[in-house]
């Protein structure tokens, strides 16, 4: 695998290929070896301790003469949080392989990328050999392995470009030189811990082109394999009629509230159009940074407006694709030196031709001294300079924190000089958002329920906190109400369409308490009336609280 790692490094570092020049903190082969070693150690830890066979396998393939006692001591230092993080975070080496595949697929039409599938097969075969060398494999170890391989596969499926040809990889047995290590197993990964296509793809008969190697794949995919499922998905996508894209200007106008934002967006688009017209006539133009700062509380429509703006930029020819790539700190920052730049560059590459939308961007600059957030900021700033006409960055978050974020770095301050402030919704606008959800989901309110919902939203807006969640609060209220309605309707034998659509006062949160309070109040008033007629009648000591 060392030759393959060297090839991937060259692909990622090559000038003129791909969107970036990647720097690794260590040789990729060392990163990969460390990734696989970690997997085997965590597998061994699943049954409580290392045995002699497990320790011997790890020492033989990864160097050193660590005993099972030494390995046990090392793994004891790993906390439960470390184990959870390992289960859910992709191997560091995967980023380089995925990026190399995406580069190869984009460098020339028809170029086939298979490096990531080769890497996945390597993880599969090494962990399979590890179990084969261990006569005391437990179900917990098998399940841990299968879960981890599935996570890697899902990550690859999510991150690989659609242009990458999947399922082709080099002969892994030849690459890693396992020889007869797997002999004596009950078969491949499918036999030991579930189907190999579910965990990391089948290995038999899949020697294909990787790193310039040669080999042929089967002409047709077997039913049920990952390749067959991919082909079926592609066919279905081709057969499905393309959904007609709505006009972004119309979508902007339909947004509830946000009048100041609509005005700002239209002014920005008009300015860009005029500068384009001046350029066509060889007149002088004014450079304006199209990178933006969106500030305001949660649920005020920042992401929605960013998506519309990306489509508007595409419509007028500023962007080639107009897609929106949403990220936050967890999508950009890694936990190891050198890996943050890789993760961040991956997202930048994905956003080329569109908009990179960074939510809660201030979290990138609010870490400790050894935090890697600054590395992400530096990578983004460099890409904004190197690819200034190829993508746009929008940073978003709370108003005061975003101002602090932009002013924390001269590079940020010079590139982000256009702010859009998203105000909290009024009570009437919150009601409009609630009713829009009802219409879209085919619900309607009874007259009494309508009045009470409107009143509840007035109270909600009047008592809002500093970081009021706006439309998210409305969504939570709507979901609570329709859940209550479902519970009520489920008790009916034959509900009508009208029953299924109508939300009544009984479905409102706290209706039971409201009913009890109203009943207690009625009884108290009745008692008071009786006391006026009959002085000997007992008068309640207090009225119920609302």
C-alpha positions in Angstrom: 0.0 0.0 0.0 3.0 2.3 0.3 3.2 2.8 -3.4 -0.5 3.6 -3.6 -0.2 6.1 -0.7 2.7 7.8 -2.6 0.6 8.0 -5.7 -2.3 9.6 -3.8 0.0 12.2 -2.2 1.4 13.1 -5.6 -2.2 13.6 -7.0 -3.0 15.9 -4.1 0.2 17.9 -4.4 0.3 18.2 -8.1 0.1 21.7 -9.5 -2.5 22.1 -12.2 -4.6 19.1 -11.0 -7.6 19.8 -8.7 -8.4 22.9 -6.7 -5.7 22.6 -4.0 -2.1 21.8 -3.0 -2.4 19.5 0.0 0.2 19.3 2.7 0.3 16.3 5.0 1.9 16.4 8.5 3.4 13.0 7.8 3.7 10.5 5.0 0.3 9.2 4.0 1.5 5.7 4.4 2.2 6.4 8.1 -1.2 8.0 8.5 -2.9 5.0 7.0 -0.9 2.6 9.1 -1.9 4.5 12.2 -5.5 4.5 11.2 -5.6 0.7 10.7 -3.6 0.1 13.9 -6.2 2.1 15.8 -9.1 0.0 14.3 -7.4 -3.2 15.3 -6.7 -1.9 18.8 -10.3 -0.8 19.4 -11.5 -4.1 18.0 -9.3 -5.9 20.5 -10.5 -3.7 23.3 -14.1 -4.7 22.7 -13.7 -8.0 24.6 -11.8 -6.4 27.5 -8.1 -7.0 26.8 -5.6 -8.0 24.2 -4.5 -11.7 23.8 -1.2 -13.0 22.6 -2.4 -13.5 19.0 -3.8 -10.0 18.7 -0.6 -8.4 20.1 1.5 -10.5 17.8 -0.5 -9.5 14.7 -0.3 -5.8 15.5 3.5 -6.0 16.2 4.2 -8.0 13.0 2.3 -5.7 10.6 3.0 -2.3 12.2 6.4 -2.7 13.8 7.6 -2.8 17.4 7.5 -5.5 20.0 4.5 -4.4 22.0 3.2 -7.0 24.4 -0.4 -7.5 25.2 0.3 -5.9 28.6 1.8 -2.8 27.0 -1.1 -2.5 24.5 -3.6 -2.9 27.4 -2.0 -0.1 29.3 -2.1 2.2 26.2 -5.8 1.5 25.6 -6.7 2.1 29.2 -5.7 5.7 28.6 -8.4 5.9 26.0 -11.7 7.2 27.5 -15.2 6.2 26.5 -15.4 9.6 24.7 -12.4 8.6 22.7 -14.0 5.3 21.7 -17.2 7.1 20.7 -15.2 9.6 18.6 -13.4 6.8 16.8 -16.7 5.0 16.0 -18.1 8.1 14.3 -15.1 9.9 12.8 -13.7 8.8 9.4 -10.0 7.7 9.2 -7.7 10.6 8.6 -6.2 8.9 5.5 -9.7 8.8 3.9 -9.7 12.5 3.3 -6.6 12.3 1.0 -8.0 9.3 -1.0 -11.4 10.9 -1.5 -9.8 14.2 -2.6 -7.5 12.4 -5.0 -10.4 10.5 -6.5 -12.4 13.7 -6.9 -9.4 15.4 -8.5 -8.9 12.5 -11.0 -12.6 12.4 -11.9 -12.6 16.2 -12.6 -9.3 16.3 -14.4 -10.5 14.6 -17.6 -13.8 13.3 -18.9 -14.1 9.6 -18.3 -11.2 9.4 -15.9 -11.9 6.6 -13.5 -11.2 7.0 -9.8 -10.9 3.9 -7.6 -8.5 4.8 -4.9 -11.1 5.2 -2.1 -12.6 1.8 -2.9 -9.1 0.3 -2.7 -8.6 2.0 0.7 -11.9 0.6 2.0 -11.0 -2.9 0.9 -7.7 -2.5 2.7 -9.4 -1.7 6.0 -11.7 -4.7 5.4 -9.0 -7.2 4.5 -6.7 -6.1 7.4 -9.4 -6.3 10.0 -10.5 -9.7 8.5 -7.0 -11.0 8.8 -6.8 -9.7 12.3 -9.9 -11.8 13.3 -8.6 -14.8 11.4 -5.4 -14.7 13.5 -7.4 -14.7 16.7 -9.1 -17.9 17.8 -11.2 -16.1 20.3 -13.1 -13.6 18.2 -16.2 -12.3 20.0 -19.5 -11.1 18.5 -18.8 -7.6 20.0 -15.6 -7.4 18.0 -17.3 -8.5 14.8 -20.1 -5.9 15.3 -17.6 -3.1 16.1 -15.7 -3.9 12.9 -18.9 -4.0 10.8 -20.2 -0.7 12.3 -16.9 1.0 11.6 -16.6 -0.2 8.0 -20.2 0.9 7.3 -19.4 4.3 8.7 -16.4 4.6 6.3 -18.5 3.5 3.4 -21.2 6.0 4.2 -18.7 8.8 4.4 -17.2 7.8 1.1 -20.6 7.7 -0.6 -21.4 11.2 0.8 -18.1 12.8 -0.1 -17.1 11.3 -3.5 -18.1 13.2 -6.6 -20.7 11.7 -8.8 -18.1 11.6 -11.5 -16.0 9.0 -9.7 -16.5 5.5 -11.0 -17.1 3.4 -8.0 -16.3 -0.3 -7.3 -13.0 -0.4 -9.1 -9.8 -0.9 -7.1 -6.5 -2.6 -7.2 -5.9 -6.2 -6.0 -5.7 -5.6 -2.3 -4.3 -9.0 -1.4 -1.3 -8.2 -3.7 -0.9 -4.7 -2.4 -0.8 -5.6 1.3 0.9 -9.0 0.9 -1.3 -10.9 3.4 -0.7 -14.2 1.5 -2.4 -17.0 3.4 -3.2 -14.9 6.4 -6.9 -15.1 5.8 -6.9 -18.9 5.2 -8.9 -20.8 7.7 -11.6 -18.1 8.0 -15.2 -18.9 7.4 -15.0 -16.8 4.2 -14.8 -13.1 3.6 -16.4 -10.3 5.6 -19.8 -11.4 4.5 -19.4 -14.7 6.4 -17.8 -13.2 9.5 -19.7 -10.1 10.2 -22.4 -9.4 7.6 -22.3 -8.8 3.9 -19.2 -7.2 2.5 -21.2 -5.0 0.2 -22.8 -3.4 3.3 -19.5 -2.9 5.2 -16.9 -2.0 2.7 -17.6 -3.6 -0.7 -16.7 -7.0 -2.0 -13.1 -7.8 -2.7 -13.4 -10.9 -4.9 -13.2 -10.3 -8.6 -12.8 -6.6 -8.3 -9.3 -6.0 -9.4 -9.5 -2.8 -11.3 -7.5 0.2 -12.4 -5.9 2.1 -9.5 -2.8 4.2 -9.3 -2.0 3.3 -12.9 -2.4 -0.4 -12.3 -4.3 -2.6 -14.7 -7.1 -5.0 -14.4 -10.7 -5.5 -15.5 -13.9 -5.3 -13.6 -16.9 -7.5 -14.3 -18.9 -6.3 -17.3 -22.1 -6.3 -15.2 -22.7 -6.0 -11.5 -24.2 -8.9 -9.6 -27.7 -8.3 -8.2 -27.6 -6.9 -4.7 -24.0 -5.6 -4.9 -23.0 -2.0 -4.2 -22.3 -1.6 -7.9 -25.8 -2.9 -8.8 -27.4 -0.6 -6.3 -25.4 2.4 -7.6 -26.4 1.5 -11.2 -30.0 1.1 -10.3 -30.0 4.5 -8.5 -28.4 6.1 -11.5 -31.0 4.6 -13.9 -33.9 5.7 -11.6 -32.5 9.2 -11.4 -32.2 9.3 -15.2 -35.8 8.0 -15.7 -37.3 10.5 -13.2 -38.5 13.7 -14.7 -36.4 16.7 -13.7 -38.2 18.9 -11.2 -38.8 22.4 -12.6 -36.7 24.9 -10.7 -38.7 27.9 -9.4 -37.7 31.5 -10.0 -35.4 32.7 -7.2 -36.9 36.2 -7.4 -40.4 34.8 -6.8 -39.1 32.6 -3.9 -37.5 35.8 -2.4 -40.8 37.7 -2.6 -42.8 34.9 -1.1 -40.7 34.9 2.1 -42.6 36.1 5.1 -41.2 39.4 6.6 -37.5 40.1 6.0 -38.4 43.3 4.0 -34.9 44.8 4.7 -33.2 41.7 3.5 -35.2 41.6 0.3 -34.3 45.2 -0.4 -30.6 44.5 0.3 -30.6 41.4 -2.0 -32.3 43.3 -4.8 -29.9 46.2 -4.5 -26.9 43.9 -4.6 -28.1 42.0 -7.6 -28.9 45.2 -9.4 -25.5 46.6 -8.7 -23.8 43.4 -10.1 -26.0 43.5 -13.2 -25.0 47.1 -13.9 -21.3 46.4 -13.5 -21.6 43.4 -15.9 -23.3 45.7 -18.4 -20.5 48.3 -18.1 -17.9 45.6 -18.5 -19.5 44.4 -21.7 -19.2 48.0 -23.1 -15.5 48.2 -22.1 -16.3 50.8 -19.4 -14.7 51.0 -16.0 -16.2 48.9 -13.3 -16.2 49.0 -9.5 -15.0 45.9 -7.7 -17.4 44.8 -5.0 -16.8 41.9 -2.7 -19.7 39.5 -3.0 -18.7 37.7 0.2 -21.3 38.4 2.9 -21.9 38.4 6.6 -25.4 37.4 7.7 -26.1 38.3 11.3 -29.1 37.7 13.6 -30.8 35.2 15.8 -31.5 31.6 14.8 -34.6 30.8 12.7 -34.6 34.2 10.9 -34.2 32.7 7.4 -30.4 33.1 6.9 -29.9 29.8 5.3 -33.0 30.1 3.1 -31.9 33.5 1.8 -28.3 32.2 1.2 -29.8 29.4 -0.9 -31.9 31.9 -2.9 -28.9 34.2 -3.4 -26.8 31.4 -4.7 -29.4 30.7 -7.4 -29.7 34.4 -8.2 -25.9 34.6 -8.7 -26.1 31.6 -11.1 -29.1 33.2 -12.9 -27.1 36.4 -13.7 -23.9 34.5 -14.5 -21.8 35.3 -11.5 -21.6 31.6 -10.4 -21.5 28.6 -12.7 -23.5 26.2 -10.6 -25.3 28.0 -7.8 -25.3 25.3 -5.2 -25.2 26.0 -1.5 -22.7 24.0 0.7 -23.7 24.4 4.3 -21.0 23.8 6.9 -20.2 24.6 10.5 -17.1 24.1 12.7 -17.4 20.3 12.9 -17.4 20.1 9.1 -14.1 22.1 8.8 -12.0 21.5 11.9 -10.3 18.2 12.7 -8.6 17.0 15.9 -5.1 16.4 14.4 -2.4 18.7 13.2 -2.6 19.1 9.4 -6.0 17.5 9.0 -8.1 20.7 9.4 -6.7 22.2 6.1 -7.7 18.9 4.3 -11.2 18.9 5.7 -11.7 22.6 4.9 -10.3 22.4 1.4 -12.6 19.5 0.7 -15.6 21.7 1.5 -14.2 24.5 -0.6 -13.8 22.2 -3.5 -17.4 21.1 -3.1 -18.5 24.7 -3.1 -16.7 25.7 -6.3 -19.2 27.3 -8.6 -21.5 28.1 -5.8 -21.7 29.4 -2.2 -19.9 28.1 0.9 -22.3 29.0 3.8 -20.5 28.8 7.2 -23.0 28.8 10.1 -21.8 30.0 13.5 -18.6 31.0 11.8 -17.4 32.8 15.0 -16.7 29.4 16.6 -13.7 29.1 14.3 -11.9 31.9 16.1 -13.0 31.2 19.7 -10.9 28.2 20.6 -7.9 27.7 22.8 -4.3 28.5 21.8 -3.8 25.0 20.4 -7.1 25.1 18.5 -7.2 24.4 14.8 -9.9 26.8 13.9 -7.4 29.4 12.8 -6.0 26.9 10.3 -9.5 26.6 8.8 -9.8 30.4 8.5 -6.4 30.7 6.8 -7.3 28.0 4.3 -10.6 29.7 3.5 -8.9 33.1 3.1 -6.3 31.7 0.7 -9.0 30.0 -1.4 -11.0 33.3 -1.5 -7.9 35.0 -2.9 -6.9 32.2 -5.3 -10.4 31.5 -6.6 -12.0 34.9 -6.2 -14.4 34.5 -9.1 -15.2 30.8 -8.6 -17.1 30.7 -5.4 -18.6 33.0 -2.7 -18.4 32.7 1.1 -21.3 33.7 3.4 -20.6 33.6 7.1 -23.5 33.6 9.6 -24.2 33.8 13.3 -25.3 36.0 16.2 -24.9 39.7 15.5 -22.3 40.7 18.2 -20.3 37.5 17.8 -20.1 37.9 14.0 -18.8 41.4 14.4 -16.2 40.2 16.8 -15.3 37.4 14.4 -14.8 39.6 11.4 -12.8 42.2 13.3 -10.5 39.5 14.8 -8.6 39.0 11.6 -7.4 41.7 9.1 -7.9 39.2 6.3 -11.5 38.6 7.2 -12.2 42.3 7.7 -10.9 43.2 4.2 -13.0 40.5 2.5 -16.2 40.7 4.4 -17.5 44.3 4.2 -21.1 43.7 3.4 -23.5 42.9 6.3 -27.1 41.8 6.2 -29.0 42.0 9.5 -31.9 39.5 10.0 -34.4 40.9 12.4 -36.6 38.8 14.7 -40.0 38.1 13.4 -43.0 40.0 14.7 -46.0 38.1 16.3 -48.0 38.5 13.1 -45.1 37.2 11.0 -44.7 34.2 13.3 -48.5 33.5 12.8 -48.0 33.7 9.1 -45.1 31.2 9.3 -47.3 28.9 11.3 -50.2 29.1 8.8 -47.8 28.5 5.9 -46.7 25.3 7.6 -50.4 24.3 7.9 -51.1 25.0 4.3 -48.1 23.1 3.0 -48.9 20.1 5.1 -52.7 20.1 4.5 -53.8 21.1 8.0 -56.3 23.8 9.0 -57.3 25.4 12.3 -60.7 25.5 13.8 -62.0 29.0 14.7 -61.2 28.6 18.4 -57.8 27.0 17.8 -56.9 29.8 15.3 -57.6 32.4 18.0 -55.6 30.6 20.7 -52.6 29.9 18.4 -52.5 33.6 17.4 -52.7 34.5 21.1 -50.0 32.0 22.0 -47.6 33.5 19.4 -48.2 37.0 20.7 -47.3 35.9 24.2 -44.2 34.0 22.8 -43.0 37.0 20.9 -43.6 39.3 23.9 -41.7 37.1 26.3 -38.8 36.2 23.9 -35.3 35.8 25.2 -32.2 37.6 23.8 -31.4 34.6 21.5 -35.0 33.9 20.5 -35.2 31.1 17.9 -38.0 32.6 15.8 -39.2 30.2 13.0 -37.7 27.3 14.9 -40.0 28.0 17.8 -42.9 28.0 15.4 -41.8 24.7 13.9 -41.6 23.2 17.4 -45.1 24.4 18.3 -46.5 23.1 15.0 -44.9 19.7 15.5 -46.2 19.5 19.0 -49.8 20.4 17.9 -49.9 17.9 15.0 -48.5 15.1 17.3 -51.3 15.9 19.8 -53.8 15.9 16.9 -52.6 12.5 15.7 -53.0 11.1 19.2 -56.6 12.3 19.3 -57.5 11.1 15.8 -56.0 7.7 16.4 -58.8 7.0 18.9 -61.5 7.5 16.2 -62.8 4.5 14.3 -63.4 6.0 10.9 -62.0 9.6 10.8 -63.1 11.7 7.8 -60.8 13.8 5.6 -62.1 16.8 7.5 -61.1 15.2 10.8 -57.6 14.4 9.5 -57.1 18.0 8.4 -58.6 20.0 11.3 -56.6 21.1 14.4 -58.9 21.8 17.3 -58.3 23.4 20.7 -57.9 19.9 22.2 -54.7 19.6 20.2 -53.0 22.7 21.6 -50.2 22.1 24.1 -51.5 22.5 27.7 -55.1 22.2 26.7 -55.8 19.8 29.6 -54.5 22.2 32.1 -56.4 25.1 30.5 -59.6 23.1 30.7 -59.1 22.2 34.4 -58.3 25.9 35.1 -61.4 27.1 33.3 -63.5 24.5 35.1 -62.1 25.6 38.5 -62.7 29.3 37.6 -66.3 28.6 36.6 -66.9 26.8 39.9 -65.3 29.6 41.8 -67.4 32.2 40.1 -70.5 30.1 40.6 -69.7 29.8 44.3 -69.2 33.6 44.5 -72.6 34.2 42.9 -74.3 31.8 45.2 -72.7 33.5 48.2 -74.3 36.8 47.2 -77.7 35.2 47.2 -77.0 33.1 50.3 -74.5 34.7 52.8 -74.2 31.3 54.6 -72.7 29.7 51.4 -69.0 28.9 51.6 -66.8 31.3 49.6 -63.6 29.9 48.1 -60.4 31.1 49.8 -58.7 31.8 46.5 -59.2 31.8 42.8 -57.3 29.4 40.5 -54.1 30.8 39.0 -53.9 31.2 35.2 
